Amino acid sequence: MSRYKTEPIDLSSIATYPLASRPSKVTTDDFAKPAPRESSLSDFLDSLPSILAARELRELAGVISEAKHKGRAIIVGLGGHVIKTGLAPILIDLMGRGYLTAVAMNGSAMIHDFEIALVGATSEDVDATLGSGSFGMAEETGSLINEAVSEGARDNIGMGEAIGRRLQLMQPAHAEKSLLHAAYEARVAVTVHVAVGTDIVHIHPSADGASIGQTTQHDFRLLCSLVRELDGGGVYLNLGSAVVLPEVFLKTVTVVRNLGFGLEGFYTANFDFTQQYRPLTNVVRRPVAGSGRGFSFIGHHEIMIPLLAAYIVAQS
C-alpha cells in the first residue's frame, strides 16, 4: 500500500487512433537503399536516405545550383582545417564549374594554402616545436607572405589578391593544388581576414602591422561588396571557421543593409565537426532571420565537403 495520497492516473479511457491514419515524418519511401557492388557515385548518392542531414544536404546542393542559374553569389568562407585536410582540389573544381564565385579565408587557411603551393606540405607539429621556440619560424612562410602583403599595401590591393599574385609570379611546384593560385588565375576574388598576432607570419621580423591592417581592411570592404550579391538567392558557406569568419560575415551583412542595399532571400550554411556558438548564431540564424534559410551540418570536413560537392556536380 502506497503512503502517498495521490493515486496514479487511470489510463483506461485514453483515446487512440489507427496508426495508418497518423501523419508521420518518416516513411519507407525515404529510407536508404543498399548500393550495388558495381554502383556509380550517382547510385551511391541516390542510395542515401531522404531524412534529416542527408535530405538537407541535397536541398543545399539544389539551392547552390539555383544560385548559379540565377547568377547570384556563391561565397565560401574557409578555416585552415579545410585546407589541411586536402580539400583545395574539390573547391578548385567547384570554382571551375561556376559553383564558387568568391572565397573568404582566415589567416590560417591562407598560410596553409601558400605552404602547400610552395613545398607540397603544411601543418607543422606544434607540440614538437613549441618547447624549443621554433614553432612558426619557417623562413619562406614568413618572409614571402609578409613581403607580398607589404607589396599589396603599396599597390592598394587586398591581402588575398596580393598572395595570389605572388604565387602566380613564383609558379611554385605545387601551384595546381593551391586555391589561392587557382582563384587568382581565374580572377575569382579571395579575401583574407586576420587578427594581428593569430598567425605565424606575424611573429617574423618582416611583418609590417600597417601593411597587414591595410590589406585585410581592404579585403573586408571587398567582402562587403561581394556579400551584396547574395541578395535574391545567393549562398554563403562557412566551412570550418569557428570565430573569425562568422564575426566578419555578420559585420558585412550589417554594412550592406546599413548602406541601403537589399540583402534578403539568401541562404547560409555552416560545416564543422563540432557545433559552435558563433557559426550557428552569426551564419545560420541571424543573417537570414525572417528571409532566407540557414543550414547546419556536423561532420568531418574531409567527408562532408566532398559529399556536398558530389551532390552539386550530380545535379548539374
N, C-alpha and C positions, 0 to 999 in steps of 0.2 A: 504494500500500500504506500503510495507516494505521500510525502509530508507536505507537498505543495497544494495550495487551494485551487489553483488554476488547472483545469483538465486540458489535455491535448485536444485540438480541434477535431471534429468528426468530418472525415473526407468522403463519406458515403454518398453525399448529394452533389459532388463535383460534376459539372457539365463537361462533356468531352465531345469530340467530333471525329469523323473519319480521317485518318492520316492522309489519304489520297486527295482530300479536299483542301488541304493546307497549302498555301503558297510557300515554297521552300527556296532558299538562296542557292542551293547546290542540287544539281540533278546529274544523272549519269551521262547526259549529253555533254557535260563539262569535264568529264573525267579524262585523265591521262590515258594515252594509248601506247602500249609497248612498241618501241621502234624495231622494225625488222632488222635482221642481221646485216643485210646489204643496203640499209637505208641511207638516203642522202641527207644533207644538212636541212633541206626543206622538210623532209619527212620527220626529222627529229623535232624541228620547231613546231610542226603540226601536232606532234605527239604530246606536247606539254599540256597540262590541264588548263582550262579556261576559268581559273579560280585564283582569287587574291593576287599575289605579286606576278604570277605568270600572265594573268589576264591584263593587269595594268601595264606590264612591260610591252605587250602587244599594242595596247592603246597608246602608250608613249611613242612607240615606233610609228604609229599611224599619224599622230599629230606632228611629228618631225617631218614625215613625208609630205604632209599637207602644208607645213610651213615652207618647205622648198617649193612646192607647187605655187604657193601664193607669193613667193619672192620675199618672205619675211626672214628676219634674222634668226640664225641658229647659233647661239653663243655657248661655248664650252669653257667653264672655269675649272682650272686644274690645280690640285695639290701635288706635291712632289712624289707621293707614293704611286700615283698613276703612272708617272714616267718610270719610276724604279721597277715597277712590275712589268715593264716591257710592252706597254700599250701604245707607244707612239705610232707604230706602223698601222694600227687599227684606226687611229684618229687621222692619220695622213690619208688613208684610203677613203674615209668618210669625207674629208675635205675635197679630195679629188672628184668625188661623185656629187659634190654640191650640198652635202648634208652638214657642213660645218662652215659657217661664214665668218667667224671671228673666234679668237682664243684669248682668255684672260688667265694669267699664271701668277702664282705667288713666287717668291724668290727661290724657294726650294725646287720647284718644277723647272724653272729656268736654268738653274745651276746643273741639275741632273741631266737635262737635255743637252746642255752645252758640253758637259764631260763625255756623254755618250758619243756626240758628234766627233769630239776630238780624239778619244782613245778607245771608244767602243766599250767603256766600262764606267761604273759610277757606284756610289754608296759605300763610303769607307766604313770600317769597323770602329765606331766611336769608342767602345769600351777598351779597345786595344791601343788607342792613340791619345785619349784624353789625359791619362796619367802622366805622359811624357811631355804634354803641351804641344804635340804635333798635330792634333786634330784640326782639320780645316786648312792646313798650311800648304796644300798642293800649289806650287808656284804658278803653273799656267792658268789654273782656275781663277786665282785671284788677279793676276796681272792682266790677263787678256780680257776678262769680263770688265774689270774696272777701267781699263783703257777704252774699251768700246763704249762704256757708259759716259765717260768724260767726252769722248768724241760726239756722242749723241747729244749731250748738253750743248756742246759748241755749235752743232748743226741744227739745234732746235727740233730734234725728233725725240720720240719716246724710247724708253728702255728696251721694250720688245723689238722695235724696229732696229735699234742700234745693235743689239746682239745678233739678230738675224742677218743684218748687213755684214757684220764681222765674219760670221760663218760663211756667207757667200763668198767673201773675198778670200778666206782661207782655204775653202774647199777641202775640209778635213776628210780623213779616210772613211769615216762612218757617217758622212753627211746624209745619206739616204735614210738613216734611222732617226734623224733629228726633226722634230715637229717645228722648231724654230726655223730651221733652214728651209724646210718644205713650204712653210707658210710665207716666208719672205720671197721665195721663188714664185709663188702663186699670187703674190700681192694680197694675201689674206692678213688682216690686221691681227697682231699679237700685242697685248698689253701686259705689263709686268707690274705687280703691286707689292711693295716691300715695306717693312718696318725696320728702321735702321737698328742694326745690332742682331737681327734674327738670322742673318745668312753669313756663311763662312767668308764670303768675299769682303765683308765689312771689317774684318779683323786684319786685313792685309794693309801694308803701308801705302799701297796705291789707291786705296779707297778715298774718294772725294765726296764729302757729305753734300756739298752744294749740287754736284752733278747727279748724285743719287736722288736727291729730293726733287730736282728739276725734271728729270726724265720720268720718274714714277708719277709725279703730279701731272705731267703731260699725258701719261697713259691713263690716269684716272679721268681726265677730261675727255680723252678719246673714247674711253669705255662708255661714258655718259652718252656720247653721240651714237655709239653702236646700240646701246640699250633702247634708244628712241625707236629703233627699227623692229623692236619686239611687238610693238602695238599691232593689234589685229591679227594675232595668230602665230607670233614668233615663239621661240623656245629658248630658255636658259637652263643649262645643265651644270650643276655643281658636282664635280667629280673629285671627292677626296680632300676638300679643303674644309677644315673644321672651324676656323676662326677668321682668317684674313679675308678671303674672298666673300664669304657670306656678309661680313660687315661692309666691304667695299660695294657689293652689289646693292645692298639696301640703300646706301648713300646715293648711288647712281639713280635709283628709282625715284628718290625724293627730289633730286636735282632736276630730272626730266619733267616731273609733274609740277614742280615749283616754277619752272620756266614756261609753263603753259602748253607743253606738248602732250598729245594724247598718249596714254600708256595703259591700255585696257585689253582684256580678252586675249591674254597670252598665257603661256604655260611655263612652269618651272619643275625641276626635278632634282633631287639630291640622291647621290650614290655614295655610300660609305659602309664600312664593316662594323661600325657601331653607331647608335643613334646619338647625335649631339644636339645640344640646345640651339646653337646659332644657325646651323643649316636648316633645321626644322622650322625655326621661327622666322629667320630672315630670308630664306629662299622659298620654302614650301608653303608657308602660311601668309605672312604679312603682305608681300608684294602683289599677290593675286586675290586678296580678300575682296569679295564682292564682285569680282570679274576675272575669270580665268580659272586655272586649276593647277594645283601642285601635286607632285608625286614624290614618294619616298621609298627607296629601295635599300635594304640592308643585305650585304654580302660582300665577298672578296672581289676587289676590283678586277683581278685577272680572270675572273669568271663572268661577272655581271656585265662589264662593259663590252667584251666581245659578243656576249649573248644579245645585248641591245643592238649592236652593230649588225649582227646577223639578221635580226628581225627587220631592221631598216632596209638592208640590201634585198632581203627576200620580198619586201613589198614594193620595191622599185620596178 
